[in-house]
Amino acid sequence: MKQWILKAAASSVDGLVETTARMPEPASGEVRVRIVAVSLNYREHLILSGADGPWRPKGDLVPVADGAGIVDAVGEGVTEWKAGDRVATVYLRNFRTWPPHPGIGLGLGAADEQGVLAEYVILPADRVTSAPDGLSLAEASTLPCAAVTAWTALQHSNPVRPGQKVLTLGSGGVSLFAISLARALGAEVFATTDQVDKQQRLEDLGVSQTFDYRKDPNWGATIFEATGGTDKIVDTAGFGSINQSIQALAFGGDIGMVGLMSFGEAIDPALFYAKGVSLRGIPVGSAEQQREVFRFIDEKGIKPVIHRTFDFLEARAAYEAQLAPDTFGKIVINVSDE
């Protein structure tokens, strides 16, 4: 079978190499999945560039966490799956229900876990869930990290209710899913972006108003004034703008902190305490939360935004496309026919 590996110590797309490996066989409690498609997340670039960091093992790594495919074979003792089942990967290890624990790891395709950029993969039977019936497997491949993260941020604590206001930061995969999910939950959605061409795209998805955070360094106060404060923020930017997010919140509002884009700003304690807000770290979500959001996506007919699809042999080009400034939506790599 064919697979892509990220060579040890490599820190650019030149270190991604297509190789041939023996067909793997499932052991007890495992399933073999014929991968139909995978999708990329920003963390793929953290792994790529961080050759000496905690994301990378000492040796070669099959990259990418998110994939969908068809169960091809099952190991001894596996009763919940059979050949032909349509499944999507679960991002984190042994994370069946909330709360998280020290053993969940850093996700497939990182540290001590091989990823899914391959024609066939072996996974524990609890490392997949049924793919949504209403989506193709290419569409389903976009869900395990981005959609589950957005759902956990919106619904795990202080769940969004109809009529509430939600703010998403930027237009990455998590933010786009948060927009679709929040609107389906009955919320009014606002968003930040610094790109004029993306303002209309966000509004086409149902965003009521966009705010340019680059032109307006005090965008948090501007959003509070325009909206009366948002009840929930899905913060994909990181702590570099945390005080602006707090400014944008309604009193008693909630921030789901997702972002790894920026660090370094200390929380203003007077602002934080005065508004009575809550701040939660979002480590993607559990397998249970994945099943929840998949059911919701099917029920509401939600479709992921896919920017571009690449062939399996174009993995390097897919990585490069993900960082292009005009990317709006997920980057998908087709591996085999559905």
N, C-alpha and C positions, 0 to 999 in steps of 0.2 A: 504494500500500500504506500501511498505518497503522503508526506507530511512536511510542514515547514518547521524548522528549528531556528531559535535565536542562539547563535554561537556564544559560548562562554566568553566574557570580557568584551563582547561587541557592544557598541553604543550608538549605532546608526543602522539604517535599513540595509546597508551593505552586509550586515551581520545576519540578516534573515536568509536562510538557505533552504531550498527545496531538497528533500532527501527521500530515500526509499527505506521502508522498515518492514519487518515481518508482520503478517496479520496477527494482531493480539487475540488471545482467547480469554473469555471471562472466567474468573475463579468463583468460588462459592460467594454468594451475596453480591455479585457484580453483573452488569449488563454490558453488552457491546452495542454501540450506537453507530450507525452509518450516518455521518454528518452530511446534512444537505446544505446548510449555510451557517456562517458565523458572522458576528458583527463586532465592530471595534468600539472600545471606550477610551476615554482620555488616559486612563491608567495604563493602557498599552504603551504609551509614550513615556510614562514614568518608569516603567519596567525597562523599556528599550534604552533610555538614557542613563539609568541607574545601575550600571554594571557592578558597582561595588556596594550597592545599597541592600536593604532587607528584602526587596522585591525579587532579587535574583539568586538562584542557587550557584554553586561553584561550577557546575557543568552546563551542558547545553540544555535548552528549555524549549519545549513545544509551547508557543505563546497562545494567547487569547482565551478569555473566560466564557464568553457567551456564544452558545451554538444551539442549533435545533436539528433534529434528524429523526431517524426511524430505528427502533430497537431491532437489532439484527440477530442477536443471540443472548441467552441468559444463562447464568451460572447456577450451580446447585443451590437449592433453597430459595430461589427467587420466585415468588408467586404473584407479585403485584404487576409484573410486566410480562409481555409475550412478544414474540417476533411480529413486527408490523405496527407496533404502537408508535404513535407520533409523540415525541417528547422534546422538552427544552432543558438545558442544563440548569442546575442550581449553583449560584455563585460561590457560596461559602460552605465550609466543611462542618458537618455535624451540627448545623444551625437549624434545628427542626422547628422550634418555637422560640418566641421572645422570652427572656432577654438573651443577648449575646453572651459568650463566655470566652475564656482565654484560648480555647482550642479551635476557633473558627478559621484561623489562618488568614491569608491575604487573597484568597480566591484562586480559582483554576488559572493555570498559566502564570503562576508567580511562586517564588520561594520554593517550597518542597512539593508543589503540585504541578504536574504537566497540564497543558491546556488542550484546546480542541481544534487547532488549525491543522486538521488531518482528515483523511478520508474515513477512518474508523478510530474510535476511542473506547477505552474501557473505563467505566465509572461505577462506584458503589450504587446499588439499586435505589438508595434514597438521595442520590445526587441528580436526579431528574424528576420533573413533574410532567403531566400531560400538557401538550401544547394546546393553545386555544383552538377550538374547532373552526372558528370563523376566520382564522389567519392562515396564510401560506406558511411553510416552515421558514422561508426567508424572512418573512415578517416576524414570526415568532422568535427568531434568533436575536432580534433587537431588544427583547424584553428583560432577560434575567438580571442585568445590572441596573439599567436606566429606569425601566418602568417600575421595578420592585423598589428601588431607592425613592422614586417620586411618591409611590403609594405609601411607603413607611413614613416619609416626611409629612404627608397629608393626613394620614389616617391612624397611625399607631397611637399617638397621644394627642389630646385635644382635637379629635377628628373634625374635619371640615363639615359644616352644615350648610344646607341651602340658604342662599342669601348672604353668606359671609364673603369676605374679600380676601383674595390670595395674590401674593406678589411672587413672581419668579425672577431670578436674576440671570440675564443672558439668554442665549438661544442654543445651548448644548442639548444633548440627548435627554438628560434628566429634566431640564427645564421644559422641553417640548412635551414630554410625557406628563409633567405636572400640570401644564396648561390643559391638555385634553382631559385628564382625569378630574381636575378641579371643576372644570365646566360641566362634566357629566355628573358631578356631585352636587351641582346647583350653585356653585360659587361664581362670583364675578372676578375676573382675572386681570391683573396688571403685570407689566413686564418691563425690565430695563434692557437696553441695547445701546451700543454706540455706533451702529451701522444703519444708515438711512434706508438702504435697500431691504434690510431685515424688518424694519418697522411694519411695512405693509404685510409681509409674510406672517408676522406675529398677529396682526389684526385679522388677517384672513383665517387664522386658527381660532378666533373668537376673543382675543385680548381686547379689553375695553380701551386701554390707553397705554402707550409706551413712554418711557422716560430715558433720556440720554445721560448716562452717568458720567461720561467723559466731559461733556460740555458743562455739566452742572455738578461741581464737586460736593454740593450740599443736597444731593438728590433725595436723601432720606427725608429731610424736612419738606422738600417740594412734594414728595409723594404723600406725606401725612396731610399736608394742606389740601391737596387735590382730592384725597380719598376719605379723609377723616381717620386714617390709619387702617392698615390691613390686619386682618385677624391671623393670618398665617403667612410666613415667608419661607420659600424653599430656596435656601442660600447655597448656590453652587459656586460662589466666588471664594469664600474662605474668610479667615479672620482679618484680612487686610481691610475689609470694609464693614466690619461687624457693627460699629457704632452708627453708620448710616442705615444699616438694616434695622437697628433698634429704633432709630428716629422714625422710620417709616411705619413701624408697628402701631397698632391701636393699643391702648392701655389693656394689659392682660393678654396680649398677643403671644404668639408662639413662633419660634424660628427652628426649622429643621436644618441643621448645618451639615452640608454635604461636601462643600468645595475644598479642593486642594490646590486652588490656583494661587492664593496669596495668603501670607501669614504676617504676624508681627504687630498688629494693632491690639493694644490692651483695651478691654471693655471699660467704658466709663461707668464706674459703679453708681454714681448719682443718677445717671440716666436709666441704668438697668433696674435699680431698685425702685425708682420713682414710678416707672411705668408698670412694674409688676409683671414683667414678661418672663417667658421661659425659653431656654436654649437647650436643644438636644442634639447630640451627635447621632448621625444616621449611618450605621455600618451596613448599608444596602438593605438587608432584611432576611427573614427566615424563609424556610421552605413553605411554611404555613402561609406567610404573607404573599409568597409568590403564587400559591394556589388561589388566594383571595383575589389578587389583582387580575389574574388570568380569567377568573370567572366574571369579574366586573367588566373587563375588556370585551369578553364575548357578549355579555348581557347588553352593553351599551353600543356595541358595534364600533368600537374605537379602532382606528388604524394607525400604525406608527408612521412617522414621517421619515422616509428614506431618501437621502440625498443622492446616493449613487451606488450602483452595484458593480462589483468586479468579479472576474473569473478567478479560479483558484490559483492559476499561475501568475496572477497580477497582484499578489499579496503586498509586495513592496510598494507598488503604486497606490494601493488602498491605504497603506499607512501614511504615505505622503499626502494623499487627498484629505485625510481626516484633519490635518493641521492647516489646510488652506483657509484663508479668511472668509471665503464665500460659502463654506460648507454650512448647510442648514438641514439638519436631520442626520440619520445614522448612515454609516458606511457599512455595507454588507459585502461579504465575499461568498459567492456561490461555490460550493464544493462538489456537489453531485446533483443529479436530477431528483425531484421529489416523486 
